Amino acid sequence: MESLTALVACGAAFALSYYFGKGRAPSLLMALLLGAASGVGFAVIFFIMTVAVTVVLPGTFNARSLGVHLIVLLAVAPLGAAAVAVFARYYAMGRLRF
C-alpha cells in the first residue's frame, strides 16, 4: 500500500514538473527549481495524507515502511522531477526555434 501511494505521489510530481517545464517556466533555471519544488511538495503531501489516513483508519499503513518510502521519495522525487522539467523545457524550446 505504501509503495503504491509513493508511486502515485512521484508520478504526480513528475506530471506537474512536466507541465512547468513545458510551458510555464520562463527559463531553464526556473524550470529546474519548479521541478524540484514540485517533487518536495508531493513528498510532503504524501507524508501528510498517509499519516492522516493512518490516524483515521489505524492499521492501514506500516509506520516503518512509510518512513522508508518517505525518505526514498524525498531523495528521488525532487531530482527526478527537476530532470523531467529540464528535459521538457529543452523539448519545448527545441520546437519553438525556426
N, C-alpha and C positions, 0 to 999 in steps of 0.2 A: 504494500500500500504506500509506503514511504517513497519507494523508487518511482512509482507511477506519478505521484504528486510532484516529486522533484523533476521528473522529465517534462511534465506539463509546465511547470514554472520556468524551466530552462527554455523550452520551446516558445513560450510567451515572451521571454526576454529577447530571444533571437528574432522573433517576428517584429517586436517593437523597434529593435535596433535596425532591422532592415528597412522599416518604414522611415526612421530618422535618417538613415544613410542615403536612402534612395532619393528623397525629395525635400526633406525638411532641414537638413543641416547646411548652413551656409559655407562651411569649409571642411576640409578633411580632419583637422584637429577637433572641431566641434562634433563631427560625426563620431570620432573616436571617444570623446568624453561622454556624449549622449548614449552611446552603446554601452560603455562601462557602467554608467549610472543606471541604465535600464536593467543590466544584469544584477547589480547590487539591490536595486529596488525590488525586483521579483524574488530575489533570495530572502529579503526581509519579509515580503508579503507571504512567501511560502512558510516561513517560520511562524509568523503571527497566525495565519489561518490554521495551520496544523495544531498549534497549541490551543487555539480556540475550540477546534473540533474535539481535541482530547479532553478539554475541560467539560464540554457539553456531553460528550459520549466517551466515558472512561473506557480504556482498553482498546481503543481504535488504533492508536499508533504506539509503537515501541519507542521508548524515550532514547535508548542508546542508538538505535538505528536512525531516529530522527536527527539526533545530533551529528552523526556521521554524514548523513545526507546534507545537512545544512553546511557543514564545513566544506564538503566537496562542491556544493553548489556555490558557496561564496568564492571558491577558487576558480571554478570553471565558467560560471555564467558571465562574470564581467569580462574575462579575457575573450571568451567565445563571442559574446555579444559585440564587443569592440571590434573584433576581426570581421564579423558579419557586417557591421556598419561601414567599416572602411572599404570592404570589397563591394558593397552596394554603392558606395559613393564613387569608387573607381568606375563601376559599370555605368552609373548614371552620367558621369562626366564624359565617359567614352562615347556614349550615344549622342550627346549634345554637340560634339565637335563636328564642324563641317567645313 
